[in-house]
Amino acid sequence: MKNVKCECGHINHEGTVLCEACGKPIEGNQHIDGNDDNKVLNMRYEGSARRSRTYKRTIIDKTWNFFSSVKVGVWLIALALIAAAIGTIYPQEEFKNSVLPSSQFYEEQYGLTGKIFYQLGFHNLYSSWWFVTLIALIGISLVICSIDRVVPLYRALKNQKAKRHEIFVRRQRFFSETEQTSDEDRQTFMNNLRKRRYKITEDDGHILAEKNRFSRWGPYVNHIGLIIILIASILRMFDFMHTEGYVWVREGETKVVPTTDQEYYIKNEKFIYETYDRNDERFQEALKNEEFNVPSNFQTNVVIYKVKEKVTLGQEPELEEVARGEIRLNQPLTFDGYSAYQSGTQLRSEYNLISFNVENGEGQQIGMFEFRPNDDQRTYELGNDYKAEIQEYYPQFEITENGPSSFSKFPRNPGIIFEITGPNVEGERYFYLNEDVVPLSDDNEFQVSLEDTQLITASGLIIKKDYSLPFFLIGATIFMIGVAQGLYWHHRRVWLHPKDGKLLVAGHTNKNWFGLQKDIEASLKDTNIEMVKDQQEKF
């Protein structure tokens, strides 16, 4: 490593453009920030030595330089955003409402694009190795970008002196030269700067007035917040930090809570669907153009159970109630670190009960039986040795080339073939479909009619445990602090440099040059010191 000693005595790191102490341009390094052809000094990063602009020899140097590029960071973020956008085209694997394996579901449901979506891993995007790698690369880029800039910037600002080299002062964007000044003018100028909250540092008659240096760290505070957010997003891959599952639970049904390793069960006791009252004066104006009723409440009343003891495979577990409550949109039920959210609903979409009335040829009732699609019972006693037996059941009936079949296992359009037997009756078969009972032969003795049907609602619930949210909150808070820090405050400096009876005044800021000019203009009031001029326009 080659250090450079300035005539002021300060030892600068290799690659330094402007001396960290006095600001004199280092000969031979001005090409780094383009100062050769620019009369006004390039003050970016205070002309300090950045590793990415200095060392380009080894593979480590080249890797560092690659990730220190802002363009590379922007491209990585853009790729992550594009990937996340593509991942929303079709549902993620955990949210697909199908029993089909993912390898078949996406192709059958969405065709060729669905197949490509699955094969590229977009069906499980946020835990895929390549997306996590992309997030990690963004984090590496942020860390290297920050270190590459913040360390030399901090060193340069810490080492800066009030006594600056004349070349440094003359080549600032704001500059003025006054032939004759008095100590009273200089004192008035300093007092006015103090009133405007500038911190004054004096060295052998040379003055540095500075304020809002902390704003220079705003972008790096942003980076810290983003790095925390990225770490939180990676931690979500691990089950101890984040688990999330989706479950459909019908009214009256008890199911295993997903992602809990069969430790918890959830029962849907009742689903409540409410709409806004069109006769209510509060809603009449808003609802007058609505053709259909507007829902006001989706609510699932649930009970959460916990398994008392682990059981062997096939054994019914013993459950104990741990929570009971109502789940509404954006009002989850929490239990043991988990939260249950109302996410979806299939309103009165499945048959829960179909009851039949059986009469003989004389119109006398023989009996009734109730078929429940979600129960295993398939034989029903009608009394007096008569009985009904379900022979074929198709939850979602359809006709295919191979005959009757079922589109899915959910009883949304059930087709039922059943047989009635009794004393001196060999058996008469009937077919139920679309709330109509059809005898399968012309000489059936019994008369079977539909008595009643009951439809139930299935609630779609998200069960989530997320310990990463505090990290996201901390990261977002730090990020917003950095945004405010760099957006609403600006680092402003004013130098007073006496030289051979003259007074040189220079000013620099990282943002809002007009604001700095107004500060200097107000501070020079009632003095004979020349107002600074913008040399950017001159040169």
ZAMARGU-4260 file (C-alpha; in steps of 0.2 Angstrom, whole numbers, plus 5000, padded with zeros to 4 digits):
<rodrens>
0) 5000/5000/5000 | 5007/5017/4995 | 5003/5032/5006 | 5005/5050/5000 | 5011/5063/5011
5) 5004/5081/5008 | 5015/5097/5011 | 5004/5100/5026 | 5011/5084/5034 | 4995/5073/5033
10) 4998/5055/5027 | 4985/5051/5014 | 4980/5034/5008 | 4984/5028/4991 | 4971/5035/4978
15) 4967/5050/4988 | 4961/5064/4976 | 4961/5079/4989 | 4971/5079/5005 | 4960/5074/5019
20) 4967/5088/5030 | 4970/5103/5019 | 4961/5099/5003 | 4976/5102/4991 | 4973/5091/4975
25) 4985/5076/4975 | 4996/5077/4960 | 4994/5062/4948 | 4977/5057/4955 | 4965/5071/4948
30) 4960/5059/4934 | 4951/5048/4946 | 4937/5061/4949 | 4939/5071/4933 | 4947/5086/4941
35) 4959/5089/4927 | 4947/5097/4915 | 4935/5104/4929 | 4940/5121/4937 | 4928/5118/4951
40) 4934/5103/4962 | 4924/5087/4962 | 4920/5085/4981 | 4912/5069/4979 | 4916/5058/4995
45) 4928/5073/4999 | 4941/5067/4987 | 4945/5052/4998 | 4953/5036/4993 | 4940/5023/4989
50) 4946/5005/4987 | 4936/5002/4972 | 4944/5016/4963 | 4962/5012/4968 | 4965/4993/4968
55) 4961/4983/4953 | 4975/4969/4954 | 4968/4953/4962 | 4952/4944/4960 | 4947/4950/4977
60) 4949/4968/4971 | 4939/4964/4955 | 4925/4956/4965 | 4925/4971/4977 | 4924/4983/4963
65) 4910/4973/4955 | 4899/4974/4970 | 4904/4992/4975 | 4895/4998/4959 | 4879/5006/4962
70) 4873/5001/4944 | 4876/4982/4949 | 4866/4985/4965 | 4852/4993/4955 | 4852/4979/4942
75) 4851/4966/4956 | 4836/4975/4964 | 4827/4977/4947 | 4829/4958/4944 | 4822/4954/4961
80) 4807/4965/4958 | 4804/4957/4941 | 4805/4940/4948 | 4793/4945/4962 | 4781/4952/4949
85) 4782/4936/4939 | 4778/4926/4955 | 4761/4935/4957 | 4755/4929/4939 | 4749/4912/4946
90) 4746/4907/4964 | 4760/4901/4975 | 4761/4883/4979 | 4754/4885/4996 | 4739/4894/4990
95) 4733/4883/4976 | 4716/4876/4980 | 4719/4858/4973 | 4724/4841/4978 | 4734/4839/4962
100) 4753/4839/4964 | 4761/4855/4958 | 4770/4847/4944 | 4752/4843/4936 | 4742/4857/4943
105) 4751/4872/4935 | 4751/4863/4918 | 4733/4857/4918 | 4726/4874/4925 | 4736/4886/4915
110) 4744/4877/4901 | 4761/4879/4894 | 4764/4896/4903 | 4760/4887/4919 | 4772/4873/4915
115) 4786/4885/4912 | 4781/4894/4928 | 4783/4878/4938 | 4799/4872/4930 | 4807/4889/4933
120) 4803/4888/4952 | 4791/4903/4952 | 4778/4892/4961 | 4788/4892/4976 | 4797/4908/4973
125) 4802/4916/4990 | 4810/4900/4996 | 4819/4895/4980 | 4837/4894/4980 | 4840/4907/4966
130) 4829/4920/4973 | 4837/4918/4990 | 4854/4920/4982 | 4848/4935/4973 | 4843/4943/4989
135) 4859/4938/4997 | 4869/4946/4983 | 4859/4962/4985 | 4864/4962/5004 | 4882/4959/4999
140) 4881/4974/4986 | 4874/4985/5000 | 4887/4981/5013 | 4902/4983/5000 | 4894/4999/4993
145) 4893/5006/5011 | 4910/5001/5017 | 4918/5007/5001 | 4911/5024/5003 | 4907/5028/5021
150) 4924/5023/5029 | 4934/5035/5018 | 4921/5048/5019 | 4921/5047/5038 | 4940/5048/5039
155) 4940/5063/5027 | 4927/5073/5037 | 4936/5069/5053 | 4953/5074/5048 | 4947/5090/5039
160) 4955/5106/5046 | 4949/5124/5047 | 4965/5129/5038 | 4963/5124/5020 | 4975/5125/5005
165) 4972/5141/4995 | 4969/5130/4979 | 4955/5121/4988 | 4947/5137/4993 | 4948/5145/4976
170) 4941/5130/4967 | 4925/5128/4977 | 4909/5132/4968 | 4905/5146/4979 | 4919/5158/4981
175) 4923/5177/4984 | 4939/5187/4986 | 4938/5203/4996 | 4953/5215/4996 | 4951/5224/5012
180) 4942/5217/5027 | 4942/5222/5046 | 4942/5211/5061 | 4925/5218/5065 | 4918/5212/5048
185) 4925/5194/5051 | 4918/5194/5068 | 4901/5199/5062 | 4901/5186/5049 | 4905/5172/5062
190) 4892/5178/5074 | 4879/5178/5060 | 4884/5160/5055 | 4883/5155/5073 | 4865/5162/5074
195) 4861/5151/5059 | 4867/5136/5070 | 4884/5134/5061 | 4898/5126/5072 | 4913/5137/5071
200) 4931/5130/5071 | 4946/5142/5070 | 4964/5138/5067 | 4977/5152/5065 | 4964/5165/5058
205) 4957/5152/5047 | 4938/5148/5050 | 4927/5133/5046 | 4909/5135/5049 | 4899/5119/5047
210) 4882/5112/5051 | 4872/5096/5048 | 4887/5085/5045 | 4876/5070/5051 | 4865/5072/5035
215) 4880/5064/5026 | 4877/5048/5034 | 4858/5047/5028 | 4861/5035/5013 | 4872/5023/5024
220) 4858/5023/5037 | 4846/5018/5023 | 4858/5004/5019 | 4858/4998/5036 | 4839/4998/5036
225) 4839/4988/5020 | 4852/4976/5026 | 4841/4972/5041 | 4826/4970/5030 | 4835/4958/5018
230) 4842/4948/5033 | 4824/4947/5040 | 4818/4941/5023 | 4831/4927/5023 | 4827/4922/5041
235) 4809/4919/5035 | 4815/4903/5026 | 4818/4895/5043 | 4803/4887/5052 | 4808/4894/5069
240) 4806/4911/5062 | 4792/4910/5050 | 4779/4897/5045 | 4763/4900/5035 | 4750/4888/5029
245) 4733/4888/5021 | 4718/4878/5025 | 4700/4876/5020 | 4688/4872/5034 | 4670/4868/5031
250) 4657/4873/5044 | 4657/4860/5058 | 4673/4852/5052 | 4689/4850/5062 | 4706/4850/5053
255) 4724/4849/5057 | 4732/4866/5058 | 4745/4866/5044 | 4763/4869/5048 | 4761/4864/5066
260) 4766/4846/5064 | 4749/4840/5069 | 4750/4848/5086 | 4735/4859/5084 | 4718/4857/5076
265) 4705/4870/5071 | 4686/4868/5071 | 4675/4879/5060 | 4659/4881/5071 | 4650/4894/5061
270) 4653/4906/5046 | 4644/4922/5046 | 4642/4932/5030 | 4634/4949/5031 | 4630/4963/5019
275) 4626/4982/5020 | 4608/4986/5023 | 4602/4996/5007 | 4588/5004/5018 | 4601/5011/5030
280) 4603/5030/5027 | 4621/5029/5030 | 4624/5018/5015 | 4611/5022/5003 | 4621/5035/4993
285) 4636/5023/4991 | 4625/5008/4987 | 4613/5016/4975 | 4624/5011/4960 | 4628/4993/4966
290) 4618/4980/4957 | 4622/4966/4970 | 4623/4966/4989 | 4640/4972/4996 | 4647/4962/5009
295) 4651/4970/5026 | 4658/4955/5036 | 4666/4939/5033 | 4668/4930/5049 | 4673/4913/5055
300) 4670/4907/5073 | 4683/4894/5077 | 4689/4884/5091 | 4708/4879/5092 | 4713/4863/5100
305) 4730/4856/5105 | 4734/4838/5106 | 4737/4832/5124 | 4749/4818/5120 | 4757/4811/5104
310) 4748/4797/5097 | 4753/4782/5086 | 4748/4782/5067 | 4729/4779/5065 | 4725/4783/5083
315) 4713/4797/5087 | 4721/4811/5096 | 4715/4818/5113 | 4712/4836/5111 | 4710/4850/5123
320) 4704/4868/5119 | 4717/4882/5120 | 4708/4896/5111 | 4691/4901/5105 | 4686/4917/5095
325) 4680/4926/5080 | 4691/4928/5064 | 4687/4943/5053 | 4696/4952/5039 | 4711/4960/5046
330) 4706/4954/5064 | 4716/4937/5066 | 4714/4925/5081 | 4731/4923/5090 | 4736/4907/5100
335) 4753/4901/5106 | 4763/4912/5094 | 4752/4908/5079 | 4739/4920/5070 | 4724/4914/5060
340) 4718/4926/5047 | 4702/4926/5037 | 4708/4924/5019 | 4695/4916/5008 | 4677/4909/5007
345) 4667/4897/4997 | 4650/4903/5001 | 4637/4889/5002 | 4647/4880/4989 | 4646/4862/4996
350) 4632/4850/5001 | 4632/4845/5019 | 4616/4836/5019 | 4604/4828/5007 | 4588/4820/5014
355) 4576/4808/5005 | 4558/4803/5009 | 4553/4785/5004 | 4535/4780/5002 | 4527/4764/4995
360) 4516/4763/4980 | 4500/4768/4991 | 4508/4784/4997 | 4512/4778/5014 | 4528/4784/5021
365) 4541/4770/5024 | 4555/4781/5031 | 4568/4795/5028 | 4587/4795/5027 | 4599/4809/5027
370) 4615/4807/5017 | 4630/4817/5022 | 4644/4818/5009 | 4657/4821/5022 | 4653/4806/5033
375) 4657/4788/5029 | 4640/4781/5032 | 4633/4773/5017 | 4619/4761/5023 | 4603/4768/5032
380) 4589/4759/5041 | 4572/4765/5036 | 4562/4754/5049 | 4552/4738/5047 | 4567/4730/5039
385) 4568/4742/5025 | 4585/4750/5021 | 4594/4762/5009 | 4611/4759/5003 | 4623/4771/4993
390) 4630/4761/4979 | 4639/4775/4969 | 4644/4793/4974 | 4651/4806/4963 | 4655/4822/4973
395) 4656/4833/4957 | 4647/4823/4944 | 4652/4824/4926 | 4651/4812/4911 | 4667/4807/4902
400) 4671/4795/4888 | 4673/4781/4901 | 4656/4785/4909 | 4651/4794/4925 | 4665/4802/4935
405) 4669/4816/4947 | 4679/4831/4943 | 4684/4834/4961 | 4682/4826/4979 | 4672/4841/4985
410) 4653/4839/4985 | 4648/4854/4974 | 4637/4844/4962 | 4634/4827/4969 | 4627/4813/4959
415) 4621/4798/4970 | 4615/4780/4965 | 4606/4772/4979 | 4596/4756/4981 | 4580/4753/4992
420) 4578/4735/4999 | 4565/4728/5010 | 4554/4713/5013 | 4549/4704/4997 | 4558/4718/4987
425) 4574/4713/4978 | 4580/4731/4977 | 4576/4746/4967 | 4589/4759/4961 | 4587/4777/4960
430) 4598/4792/4954 | 4600/4809/4962 | 4607/4824/4953 | 4603/4842/4953 | 4590/4840/4967
435) 4580/4828/4957 | 4577/4809/4960 | 4575/4798/4945 | 4571/4779/4946 | 4582/4768/4936
440) 4568/4756/4930 | 4550/4759/4925 | 4542/4747/4937 | 4549/4753/4954 | 4537/4751/4968
445) 4544/4764/4979 | 4542/4783/4977 | 4558/4792/4983 | 4557/4811/4984 | 4569/4825/4989
450) 4565/4831/5007 | 4579/4844/5010 | 4596/4850/5006 | 4609/4859/5016 | 4623/4869/5009
455) 4638/4874/5020 | 4652/4887/5018 | 4671/4883/5018 | 4682/4896/5025 | 4700/4899/5019
460) 4711/4903/5033 | 4729/4907/5033 | 4739/4901/5049 | 4755/4910/5051 | 4769/4912/5064
465) 4780/4926/5060 | 4794/4931/5072 | 4803/4941/5058 | 4791/4955/5058 | 4800/4965/5072
470) 4816/4964/5061 | 4806/4971/5046 | 4799/4985/5057 | 4816/4989/5064 | 4823/4989/5047
475) 4809/5000/5040 | 4811/5012/5054 | 4830/5014/5052 | 4827/5016/5033 | 4815/5030/5035
480) 4826/5039/5048 | 4840/5038/5034 | 4828/5045/5021 | 4823/5060/5033 | 4841/5062/5038
485) 4847/5064/5020 | 4832/5073/5013 | 4828/5087/5025 | 4845/5092/5031 | 4860/5096/5021
490) 4879/5097/5025 | 4884/5115/5023 | 4902/5122/5025 | 4909/5139/5024 | 4928/5143/5024
495) 4936/5160/5028 | 4954/5160/5022 | 4965/5175/5025 | 4979/5178/5012 | 4991/5193/5011
500) 4978/5205/5018 | 4964/5198/5008 | 4950/5187/5014 | 4944/5172/5003 | 4927/5165/5007
505) 4921/5148/5000 | 4906/5138/5002 | 4901/5120/4999 | 4885/5109/5002 | 4880/5092/4996
510) 4863/5098/4992 | 4852/5113/4990 | 4865/5126/4984 | 4852/5140/4984 | 4849/5137/5003
515) 4868/5138/5006 | 4869/5154/4996 | 4854/5162/5006 | 4864/5157/5023 | 4880/5166/5017
520) 4870/5181/5010 | 4861/5183/5027 | 4877/5181/5037 | 4887/5194/5026 | 4874/5207/5030
525) 4881/5223/5038 | 4899/5218/5032 | 4910/5224/5018 | 4914/5206/5013 | 4911/5202/4995
530) 4896/5190/4992 | 4901/5173/4985 | 4898/5169/4967 | 4893/5153/4959 | 4909/5148/4949
535) 4900/5133/4941 | 4891/5145/4929 | 4908/5154/4925 | 4918/5139/4921
</rodrens>
